[in-house]
Amino acid sequence: MANIFTNTGDKIFDRNKWTYSLGGIGRDLAYSLYTYFLLTFILYTKNITDAQFALIGVIIVICRIWDGINDPVMGGIIENTRSKIGKFKPWIIIGCITNSIVLVLIYSLPLDGTAFVVAFTFLYLLWDLTYTMNDIGYWSMLPSLTSDPEKRDILTSSANLWAGLGTILANGLIPLFTVGSMAIGGNAITGYRTVSIVIALLFIGCQTLTCVGVKERNVANVPLEERVGFKKMIRIIFNNKQVLWTSLILLFVNLSGALLTAFGTNYIYLSYGYEGSFASIFVIFYGASSAISYLIYPALSKKFSRMGMVRISFGLTIVGYICFFLSGTLLKGTASFAFLCAESLFIGLGYSFFYLVAAVCLSNTIEYNEYMTGSRDEAIIFSVRPFMSKMSASLQQVIITVVYLAIGIKGITDQISEAENLAISNPGAFGGLTKEEYVANILAGADDGMTLGLRIVMAVLPVVFMAVAYVIIRNKYTIDEKEYDRILKELEARHATEDK
């Protein structure tokens, strides 16, 4: 048996690091367009009732839960894959191409009302299915590239850095080209359709780079000693308690980090105006903090223990959200927006540090799994990561739907949606005003309680979720640095004996 702990050469590692990590840019561009802007697209371009909006929320939750349940199944399929290009690459490229097609279709539907809801349901299910192929394949590949703790930290932070760049670009540029004076075609409908096409092409290009550039271990002629079935998948996940606890940590960390961006766009439009540049400026600051965290994490991880990093991240998050709530309550206009951007630096650093620690914790459960059972099962264990992301997105969707309906924001977005459609069909219907002036009058009639309600939700819930994650990792996760080193040495000794 080959020793999996023999480090690959530096040239191979560097090549894998760059081609693997850069592939994440297109992935997260596409994922961010879909995850963070789909509801915004629907609210500001589609003519639907409150009941239909609530139904869309229910559909998203059900589809996310069902798709998340199927993640371990995809992990099992990948574990059973034997091809000349590896077990991960086939699913990475198949999922990427099919998902890109579905993405463009969703943002190009010329439908409203019930017809849109029906078509949306079908395409949403198809998007989840195709993205799962790519997502499980991509992230399952990471721990298979190296078992060296230092190199794994570097690879994990590098992959998340470039994936984070994709998220930053998406959140920064999509509002700019879909809303306000710089919207492509002068309206959100044309803007979103064009942006979806561009991002789909970038998704395919970046993932092709990964598939061509990464040197993956050849498994075409490696026999399967035992096929990975559904029962085995469930047994692997539930018998490894550290995977279970880490999955809960990822769930609450994801949920904490997602709410700021999930509500942020509408909060900015309501508070500062319907102009994409405001959202873009905010994202630049928030994204900069994430980029900084990914760059400095490897160095900090050498100086501080993982629990030390968790304490730092939790403290930064609390400070950031306290300042966010107070500044939004006490300040108005330009000063309020400036403080919002500054506070996002603290929040972004706190979230990113915690997420990186959780990602490393999950990677380390693979060696723990081999130590306990004799089998690594990377794809199955790493399917927990996207599974928890989808469970988080489901809970996030419930929160968003309830909050938006409770504060009555749809009364405002319905009027803006009508204006966006008129900008295509009848540009002269604004009574001598420009579309931007017409929308500004709509926003002027918004109740101040809407922004206050959003601010309360955005400041309180993320801190609560982060606190839950902190309690779990402090009290239940046991694979600290010392224990992980002990496990590695034990596995090395086992493999040395097997190779004799």
KEMARLO-368802 format. One record per residue (C-alpha): residue in three letters; x negated, z negated, y. Coordinates in Angstrom, 1 decimal. Example, Ala and Ser with C-alpha at 12.3 -4.5 7.8 and 13.67 -1.06 7.14 Angstrom:
! KEMARLO-368802
NODE|type|px|pz|py
NODE|Ala|-12.3|-7.8|-4.5
NODE|Ser|-13.7|-7.1|-1.1
//
This chain:
! KEMARLO-368802
NODE|type|px|pz|py
NODE|Met|0.0|0.0|0.0
NODE|Ala|-1.3|1.0|3.4
NODE|Asn|-2.1|-1.9|5.8
NODE|Ile|0.4|-1.5|8.6
NODE|Phe|-1.6|-3.9|10.7
NODE|Thr|-4.6|-1.6|11.0
NODE|Asn|-4.6|-0.7|14.7
NODE|Thr|-4.4|3.0|15.5
NODE|Gly|-7.2|4.5|17.6
NODE|Asp|-7.0|4.1|21.3
NODE|Lys|-6.5|7.8|21.9
NODE|Ile|-3.5|7.9|19.6
NODE|Phe|-2.1|4.7|21.1
NODE|Asp|-2.5|6.1|24.7
NODE|Arg|-0.9|9.3|23.7
NODE|Asn|2.0|7.6|22.0
NODE|Lys|2.4|5.2|25.0
NODE|Trp|2.7|8.0|27.5
NODE|Thr|4.8|10.5|25.6
NODE|Tyr|7.1|7.7|24.2
NODE|Ser|7.5|5.9|27.5
NODE|Leu|8.0|9.0|29.7
NODE|Gly|10.8|10.1|27.4
NODE|Gly|12.8|7.2|28.6
NODE|Ile|13.2|8.6|32.1
NODE|Gly|15.7|11.2|31.1
NODE|Arg|17.5|8.9|28.7
NODE|Asp|18.1|6.3|31.3
NODE|Leu|19.1|8.8|34.0
NODE|Ala|21.9|10.0|31.6
NODE|Tyr|22.8|6.4|30.5
NODE|Ser|23.0|5.2|34.1
NODE|Leu|25.2|8.1|35.2
NODE|Tyr|27.5|7.3|32.3
NODE|Thr|27.4|3.5|32.4
NODE|Tyr|27.2|2.7|36.1
NODE|Phe|29.1|5.7|37.7
NODE|Leu|31.8|6.6|35.2
NODE|Leu|34.4|4.2|36.7
NODE|Thr|33.3|5.1|40.2
NODE|Phe|33.8|8.8|39.4
NODE|Ile|37.3|8.0|38.0
NODE|Leu|38.3|5.8|40.9
NODE|Tyr|37.2|8.2|43.6
NODE|Thr|38.1|11.6|42.1
NODE|Lys|41.0|11.1|39.7
NODE|Asn|44.7|10.7|40.4
NODE|Ile|45.7|7.9|38.0
NODE|Thr|48.1|5.0|38.1
NODE|Asp|47.2|1.3|37.8
NODE|Ala|48.6|1.3|34.3
NODE|Gln|46.5|4.4|33.4
NODE|Phe|43.4|2.7|34.9
NODE|Ala|44.0|-0.4|32.8
NODE|Leu|44.5|1.8|29.7
NODE|Ile|41.2|3.5|30.4
NODE|Gly|39.6|0.0|30.6
NODE|Val|41.1|-0.9|27.2
NODE|Ile|40.0|2.4|25.7
NODE|Ile|36.4|1.8|26.9
NODE|Val|36.4|-1.7|25.4
NODE|Ile|37.7|-0.7|22.0
NODE|Cys|35.4|2.3|21.8
NODE|Arg|32.3|0.2|22.8
NODE|Ile|33.1|-2.4|20.2
NODE|Trp|33.7|0.1|17.5
NODE|Asp|30.6|2.0|18.4
NODE|Gly|28.6|-1.2|18.4
NODE|Ile|29.8|-2.1|14.9
NODE|Asn|28.6|1.3|13.8
NODE|Asp|25.0|0.8|15.2
NODE|Pro|23.8|-0.9|12.0
NODE|Val|25.2|2.0|10.1
NODE|Met|23.1|4.4|12.2
NODE|Gly|20.1|2.1|11.6
NODE|Gly|20.7|2.4|7.9
NODE|Ile|20.9|6.2|8.1
NODE|Ile|17.6|6.3|9.9
NODE|Glu|16.0|4.0|7.4
NODE|Asn|17.1|6.4|4.7
NODE|Thr|15.8|9.5|6.5
NODE|Arg|12.8|11.4|5.1
NODE|Ser|11.7|14.5|6.9
NODE|Lys|8.5|16.2|7.8
NODE|Ile|8.7|15.1|11.4
NODE|Gly|9.5|11.5|10.5
NODE|Lys|12.5|9.3|10.2
NODE|Phe|13.1|8.8|13.9
NODE|Lys|12.6|12.1|15.6
NODE|Pro|15.4|14.1|13.9
NODE|Trp|18.0|11.7|15.3
NODE|Ile|16.4|11.4|18.7
NODE|Ile|16.6|15.2|19.4
NODE|Ile|20.0|15.8|17.7
NODE|Gly|21.6|12.9|19.6
NODE|Cys|20.0|14.0|22.8
NODE|Ile|21.3|17.6|22.8
NODE|Thr|24.8|16.8|21.6
NODE|Asn|25.1|13.8|24.0
NODE|Ser|24.0|16.0|27.0
NODE|Ile|26.8|18.5|26.3
NODE|Val|29.4|15.8|26.1
NODE|Leu|28.1|14.2|29.4
NODE|Val|28.6|17.4|31.3
NODE|Leu|32.1|17.9|29.9
NODE|Ile|33.2|14.4|31.0
NODE|Tyr|32.1|15.0|34.6
NODE|Ser|33.7|18.5|34.7
NODE|Leu|37.2|17.8|33.5
NODE|Pro|39.7|19.4|35.9
NODE|Leu|42.5|17.0|34.8
NODE|Asp|44.4|14.0|36.2
NODE|Gly|47.0|11.5|35.0
NODE|Thr|47.9|11.3|31.3
NODE|Ala|46.0|14.6|30.4
NODE|Phe|42.8|13.1|31.7
NODE|Val|43.3|9.8|29.8
NODE|Val|43.8|11.7|26.5
NODE|Ala|40.8|14.0|27.0
NODE|Phe|38.7|11.0|28.2
NODE|Thr|39.5|9.1|25.1
NODE|Phe|38.2|11.9|22.8
NODE|Leu|35.1|12.5|24.9
NODE|Tyr|34.3|8.9|25.3
NODE|Leu|34.3|8.4|21.5
NODE|Leu|32.1|11.5|21.1
NODE|Trp|29.7|10.3|23.8
NODE|Asp|29.2|6.9|22.1
NODE|Leu|28.6|8.6|18.7
NODE|Thr|26.0|11.0|19.9
NODE|Tyr|24.2|8.5|22.1
NODE|Thr|23.9|6.1|19.3
NODE|Met|22.0|8.7|17.2
NODE|Asn|19.5|9.0|20.0
NODE|Asp|19.4|5.4|21.1
NODE|Ile|18.8|3.8|17.7
NODE|Gly|16.2|6.4|16.8
NODE|Tyr|14.3|6.0|20.1
NODE|Trp|14.1|2.2|20.3
NODE|Ser|13.6|1.8|16.5
NODE|Met|10.5|3.9|16.8
NODE|Leu|8.8|1.5|19.3
NODE|Pro|7.9|-1.4|16.9
NODE|Ser|6.7|1.1|14.3
NODE|Leu|4.0|2.4|16.6
NODE|Thr|1.9|-0.8|16.7
NODE|Ser|2.0|-4.4|15.3
NODE|Asp|-0.8|-5.6|17.6
NODE|Pro|0.8|-8.3|19.9
NODE|Glu|-1.1|-7.2|23.0
NODE|Lys|-0.5|-3.5|22.4
NODE|Arg|3.2|-4.2|21.7
NODE|Asp|3.5|-6.0|25.0
NODE|Ile|1.9|-3.0|26.8
NODE|Leu|4.1|-0.5|25.0
NODE|Thr|7.3|-2.5|25.5
NODE|Ser|6.6|-3.0|29.2
NODE|Ser|5.5|0.7|29.6
NODE|Ala|8.7|2.0|27.9
NODE|Asn|10.9|-0.3|30.0
NODE|Leu|9.0|0.6|33.1
NODE|Trp|9.7|4.3|32.8
NODE|Ala|13.2|3.7|31.5
NODE|Gly|13.7|1.5|34.5
NODE|Leu|12.4|4.4|36.7
NODE|Gly|15.2|6.5|35.2
NODE|Thr|17.7|3.9|36.1
NODE|Ile|16.3|3.5|39.6
NODE|Leu|16.4|7.3|40.2
NODE|Ala|20.0|7.5|38.9
NODE|Asn|21.3|4.6|41.0
NODE|Gly|19.4|5.7|44.0
NODE|Leu|20.1|9.5|44.0
NODE|Ile|23.5|9.8|42.4
NODE|Pro|25.3|8.1|45.3
NODE|Leu|23.3|10.2|47.8
NODE|Phe|24.4|13.5|46.3
NODE|Thr|28.0|12.5|45.4
NODE|Val|29.3|10.5|48.3
NODE|Gly|29.2|10.9|52.1
NODE|Ser|27.4|13.5|54.3
NODE|Met|24.9|14.6|51.6
NODE|Ala|27.4|15.1|48.8
NODE|Ile|26.7|18.4|47.0
NODE|Gly|29.5|20.8|47.9
NODE|Gly|30.8|18.3|50.5
NODE|Asn|32.8|16.3|48.0
NODE|Ala|32.4|13.9|45.1
NODE|Ile|34.0|16.2|42.5
NODE|Thr|31.5|19.0|42.9
NODE|Gly|28.7|16.5|43.4
NODE|Tyr|29.3|14.6|40.1
NODE|Arg|29.6|17.9|38.1
NODE|Thr|26.3|19.3|39.5
NODE|Val|24.5|16.0|39.0
NODE|Ser|25.6|15.7|35.4
NODE|Ile|24.2|19.2|34.6
NODE|Val|20.8|18.4|36.2
NODE|Ile|20.6|15.0|34.4
NODE|Ala|21.6|16.5|31.1
NODE|Leu|18.7|19.0|31.3
NODE|Leu|16.3|16.2|32.2
NODE|Phe|17.5|14.2|29.3
NODE|Ile|16.7|17.0|26.9
NODE|Gly|13.4|17.7|28.4
NODE|Cys|12.2|14.1|28.4
NODE|Gln|13.2|13.5|24.8
NODE|Thr|11.6|16.7|23.7
NODE|Leu|8.4|15.4|25.2
NODE|Thr|8.7|12.3|23.0
NODE|Cys|9.4|14.2|19.8
NODE|Val|6.6|16.6|20.4
NODE|Gly|4.0|14.1|21.7
NODE|Val|4.4|10.9|19.6
NODE|Lys|2.4|10.7|16.5
NODE|Glu|4.7|9.1|14.0
NODE|Arg|3.7|8.1|10.5
NODE|Asn|4.6|10.8|8.0
NODE|Val|7.3|9.6|5.7
NODE|Ala|8.4|12.9|4.2
NODE|Asn|6.8|12.0|0.8
NODE|Val|7.3|8.2|0.9
NODE|Pro|9.9|7.3|-1.7
NODE|Leu|12.8|5.0|-1.0
NODE|Glu|12.6|2.1|-3.4
NODE|Glu|16.1|1.1|-2.5
NODE|Arg|18.7|3.0|-0.4
NODE|Val|19.8|1.1|2.6
NODE|Gly|23.6|0.6|2.4
NODE|Phe|26.1|-1.2|4.5
NODE|Lys|25.9|-4.4|2.5
NODE|Lys|22.2|-4.5|2.8
NODE|Met|22.4|-4.0|6.5
NODE|Ile|24.8|-6.9|7.0
NODE|Arg|22.6|-9.1|4.7
NODE|Ile|19.4|-8.2|6.6
NODE|Ile|20.9|-9.1|10.0
NODE|Phe|22.8|-12.2|9.0
NODE|Asn|20.1|-13.7|6.8
NODE|Asn|17.6|-13.5|9.7
NODE|Lys|18.7|-16.3|12.0
NODE|Gln|16.2|-15.4|14.6
NODE|Val|17.7|-11.9|14.9
NODE|Leu|21.1|-13.5|15.4
NODE|Trp|19.9|-15.8|18.1
NODE|Thr|18.0|-13.0|19.8
NODE|Ser|21.0|-10.8|19.8
NODE|Leu|23.0|-13.4|21.7
NODE|Ile|20.2|-13.8|24.2
NODE|Leu|20.2|-10.0|24.8
NODE|Leu|24.0|-10.0|25.1
NODE|Phe|24.1|-12.6|27.9
NODE|Val|20.9|-11.2|29.7
NODE|Asn|22.4|-7.7|29.7
NODE|Leu|25.7|-9.0|31.0
NODE|Ser|24.0|-10.9|33.7
NODE|Gly|22.0|-8.0|34.9
NODE|Ala|24.7|-5.4|34.7
NODE|Leu|27.3|-7.1|37.0
NODE|Leu|25.3|-6.7|40.2
NODE|Thr|25.1|-2.9|39.8
NODE|Ala|28.5|-2.6|38.2
NODE|Phe|30.2|-4.0|41.3
NODE|Gly|27.5|-3.2|43.8
NODE|Thr|28.5|0.4|44.6
NODE|Asn|32.1|-0.5|45.5
NODE|Tyr|31.0|-3.7|47.3
NODE|Ile|28.7|-1.7|49.5
NODE|Tyr|31.3|1.0|50.2
NODE|Leu|33.9|-1.7|51.2
NODE|Ser|31.4|-3.7|53.2
NODE|Tyr|29.2|-1.1|54.9
NODE|Gly|31.0|2.3|54.7
NODE|Tyr|31.6|5.2|52.3
NODE|Glu|28.1|6.6|52.5
NODE|Gly|25.9|7.2|49.5
NODE|Ser|22.7|6.4|51.5
NODE|Phe|23.7|2.7|51.7
NODE|Ala|23.9|2.4|47.9
NODE|Ser|20.6|4.4|47.6
NODE|Ile|18.7|2.0|49.9
NODE|Phe|20.0|-1.0|48.1
NODE|Val|18.9|0.5|44.7
NODE|Ile|15.5|1.3|46.1
NODE|Phe|14.9|-2.5|46.7
NODE|Tyr|16.5|-3.6|43.5
NODE|Gly|14.7|-0.9|41.5
NODE|Ala|11.4|-1.8|43.2
NODE|Ser|11.7|-5.3|41.9
NODE|Ser|12.3|-4.0|38.3
NODE|Ala|9.3|-1.6|38.6
NODE|Ile|7.1|-4.4|39.8
NODE|Ser|8.1|-6.7|37.0
NODE|Tyr|7.3|-4.1|34.3
NODE|Leu|3.9|-3.4|35.9
NODE|Ile|2.9|-7.1|36.1
NODE|Tyr|4.5|-8.4|33.0
NODE|Pro|1.5|-7.7|30.7
NODE|Ala|-0.8|-9.6|33.0
NODE|Leu|1.7|-12.5|33.4
NODE|Ser|2.3|-12.7|29.7
NODE|Lys|-1.4|-13.5|29.2
NODE|Lys|-1.2|-16.3|31.7
NODE|Phe|2.2|-17.8|30.9
NODE|Ser|4.0|-18.4|27.6
NODE|Arg|7.2|-16.6|27.0
NODE|Met|9.1|-19.8|27.8
NODE|Gly|7.1|-20.1|31.0
NODE|Met|8.2|-16.5|31.9
NODE|Val|11.8|-17.4|31.1
NODE|Arg|11.7|-20.4|33.4
NODE|Ile|10.3|-18.3|36.2
NODE|Ser|12.9|-15.6|35.7
NODE|Phe|15.8|-18.1|35.7
NODE|Gly|14.6|-19.7|38.9
NODE|Leu|14.2|-16.3|40.7
NODE|Thr|17.7|-15.3|39.6
NODE|Ile|19.3|-18.5|40.9
NODE|Val|17.6|-18.3|44.3
NODE|Gly|18.5|-14.6|44.6
NODE|Tyr|22.2|-15.1|44.0
NODE|Ile|22.5|-18.2|46.2
NODE|Cys|21.0|-16.2|49.1
NODE|Phe|23.3|-13.3|48.3
NODE|Phe|26.5|-15.3|48.6
NODE|Leu|25.4|-17.2|51.7
NODE|Ser|24.1|-14.2|53.6
NODE|Gly|27.2|-12.1|52.7
NODE|Thr|29.4|-14.9|54.0
NODE|Leu|27.5|-15.9|57.1
NODE|Leu|26.1|-12.6|58.2
NODE|Lys|27.8|-9.2|59.1
NODE|Gly|26.7|-5.6|59.5
NODE|Thr|23.1|-4.6|59.6
NODE|Ala|21.8|-8.1|59.1
NODE|Ser|24.0|-8.7|56.1
NODE|Phe|22.8|-5.4|54.5
NODE|Ala|19.2|-6.2|55.2
NODE|Phe|19.5|-9.6|53.5
NODE|Leu|21.4|-8.0|50.6
NODE|Cys|18.4|-5.7|49.9
NODE|Ala|15.9|-8.5|50.3
NODE|Glu|17.8|-10.8|47.9
NODE|Ser|17.9|-8.0|45.3
NODE|Leu|14.2|-8.3|44.9
NODE|Phe|14.5|-11.8|43.6
NODE|Ile|17.4|-11.0|41.4
NODE|Gly|15.7|-7.9|40.0
NODE|Leu|12.5|-9.7|39.2
NODE|Gly|14.4|-12.5|37.5
NODE|Tyr|16.5|-10.2|35.3
NODE|Ser|13.7|-7.9|34.3
NODE|Phe|11.3|-10.7|33.3
NODE|Phe|14.0|-12.3|31.1
NODE|Tyr|14.9|-8.9|29.6
NODE|Leu|11.3|-8.1|28.7
NODE|Val|10.9|-11.5|27.0
NODE|Ala|14.0|-10.9|25.0
NODE|Ala|12.9|-7.4|24.0
NODE|Val|9.5|-8.8|22.8
NODE|Cys|11.3|-11.6|20.9
NODE|Leu|13.4|-9.0|19.1
NODE|Ser|10.4|-6.9|18.2
NODE|Asn|8.7|-10.0|16.7
NODE|Thr|11.6|-10.7|14.4
NODE|Ile|10.6|-7.6|12.5
NODE|Glu|7.4|-9.2|11.3
NODE|Tyr|9.4|-12.4|10.7
NODE|Asn|11.8|-10.4|8.5
NODE|Glu|8.9|-9.0|6.5
NODE|Tyr|7.4|-12.5|6.2
NODE|Met|10.7|-13.9|4.9
NODE|Thr|11.9|-10.9|2.7
NODE|Gly|9.0|-8.6|2.2
NODE|Ser|10.7|-5.7|4.1
NODE|Arg|10.3|-4.7|7.7
NODE|Asp|13.6|-2.8|8.3
NODE|Glu|12.7|-1.8|11.9
NODE|Ala|15.7|0.5|12.5
NODE|Ile|18.3|-1.9|11.3
NODE|Ile|16.9|-4.9|13.2
NODE|Phe|16.3|-2.8|16.4
NODE|Ser|19.9|-1.5|16.1
NODE|Val|20.8|-5.0|17.4
NODE|Arg|19.4|-4.1|20.9
NODE|Pro|21.8|-1.2|21.6
NODE|Phe|24.6|-3.1|19.8
NODE|Met|24.3|-6.0|22.2
NODE|Ser|24.1|-3.6|25.1
NODE|Lys|27.4|-2.1|24.0
NODE|Met|29.0|-5.5|23.5
NODE|Ser|27.8|-6.5|26.9
NODE|Ala|29.2|-3.3|28.3
NODE|Ser|32.6|-4.1|26.6
NODE|Leu|32.7|-7.5|28.2
NODE|Gln|31.6|-6.1|31.5
NODE|Gln|34.4|-3.5|31.3
NODE|Val|37.0|-6.3|30.8
NODE|Ile|35.6|-8.2|33.8
NODE|Ile|35.6|-5.1|36.0
NODE|Thr|39.1|-4.0|35.1
NODE|Val|40.6|-7.4|35.7
NODE|Val|38.7|-8.0|39.0
NODE|Tyr|39.5|-4.6|40.4
NODE|Leu|43.2|-4.8|39.6
NODE|Ala|43.4|-8.5|40.8
NODE|Ile|41.8|-7.8|44.2
NODE|Gly|43.8|-4.5|44.7
NODE|Ile|40.8|-2.2|45.3
NODE|Lys|42.6|0.7|43.6
NODE|Gly|44.9|1.0|46.6
NODE|Ile|41.9|2.0|48.7
NODE|Thr|40.2|4.2|46.1
NODE|Asp|43.4|6.1|45.4
NODE|Gln|43.5|7.2|49.1
NODE|Ile|39.8|8.2|49.0
NODE|Ser|40.3|10.1|45.7
NODE|Glu|43.1|12.1|47.4
NODE|Ala|40.8|12.9|50.3
NODE|Glu|38.0|14.1|47.9
NODE|Asn|40.5|16.5|46.2
NODE|Leu|41.8|17.7|49.6
NODE|Ala|38.2|18.5|50.6
NODE|Ile|38.3|21.2|47.9
NODE|Ser|41.9|22.4|48.1
NODE|Asn|42.7|22.0|51.8
NODE|Pro|39.8|21.0|54.0
NODE|Gly|41.9|21.2|57.1
NODE|Ala|44.4|18.5|56.0
NODE|Phe|42.7|15.6|57.8
NODE|Gly|44.5|16.0|61.1
NODE|Gly|41.4|17.2|63.1
NODE|Leu|39.1|14.6|61.6
NODE|Thr|36.2|15.1|59.2
NODE|Lys|36.6|13.8|55.7
NODE|Glu|34.1|11.1|56.5
NODE|Glu|36.1|10.0|59.5
NODE|Tyr|39.3|10.1|57.5
NODE|Val|37.8|7.9|54.8
NODE|Ala|36.4|5.5|57.4
NODE|Asn|39.9|4.9|58.6
NODE|Ile|41.0|4.1|55.1
NODE|Leu|38.3|1.6|54.6
NODE|Ala|39.1|0.0|58.0
NODE|Gly|42.4|-1.0|56.5
NODE|Ala|40.9|-2.8|53.5
NODE|Asp|41.6|-6.5|53.2
NODE|Asp|38.6|-8.8|53.8
NODE|Gly|39.6|-10.7|50.7
NODE|Met|38.5|-7.8|48.6
NODE|Thr|34.9|-8.1|49.6
NODE|Leu|35.0|-11.9|49.3
NODE|Gly|36.5|-11.7|45.8
NODE|Leu|33.7|-9.3|44.8
NODE|Arg|31.0|-11.5|46.3
NODE|Ile|32.2|-14.6|44.4
NODE|Val|32.3|-12.7|41.1
NODE|Met|28.9|-11.1|41.7
NODE|Ala|27.2|-14.4|42.6
NODE|Val|28.7|-16.8|40.1
NODE|Leu|29.1|-15.0|36.8
NODE|Pro|25.5|-13.6|36.5
NODE|Val|24.0|-17.1|36.9
NODE|Val|26.4|-18.5|34.3
NODE|Phe|25.5|-15.8|31.8
NODE|Met|21.7|-16.2|32.5
NODE|Ala|22.0|-20.0|32.0
NODE|Val|23.6|-19.5|28.6
NODE|Ala|20.7|-17.1|27.6
NODE|Tyr|18.2|-19.7|28.8
NODE|Val|19.8|-22.5|26.7
NODE|Ile|19.7|-20.3|23.6
NODE|Ile|16.1|-19.1|23.9
NODE|Arg|14.9|-22.6|24.7
NODE|Asn|16.7|-24.4|21.8
NODE|Lys|17.2|-21.8|19.0
NODE|Tyr|14.4|-19.2|19.1
NODE|Thr|11.4|-20.4|17.1
NODE|Ile|9.0|-17.5|16.9
NODE|Asp|6.7|-18.6|19.8
NODE|Glu|3.2|-17.2|20.2
NODE|Lys|1.6|-19.7|17.8
NODE|Glu|4.2|-19.1|15.1
NODE|Tyr|3.9|-15.3|15.5
NODE|Asp|0.1|-15.4|15.1
NODE|Arg|0.5|-17.5|11.9
NODE|Ile|3.0|-14.9|10.5
NODE|Leu|0.7|-12.0|11.2
NODE|Lys|-2.2|-13.7|9.5
NODE|Glu|-0.1|-14.5|6.5
NODE|Leu|1.1|-10.9|6.3
NODE|Glu|-2.4|-9.5|6.6
NODE|Ala|-3.5|-11.7|3.7
NODE|Arg|-0.6|-10.5|1.6
NODE|His|-1.4|-6.8|2.3
NODE|Ala|-5.1|-7.4|1.6
NODE|Thr|-4.2|-8.8|-1.8
NODE|Glu|-1.8|-5.9|-2.5
NODE|Asp|-4.4|-3.3|-1.6
NODE|Lys|-7.0|-4.6|-4.1
//
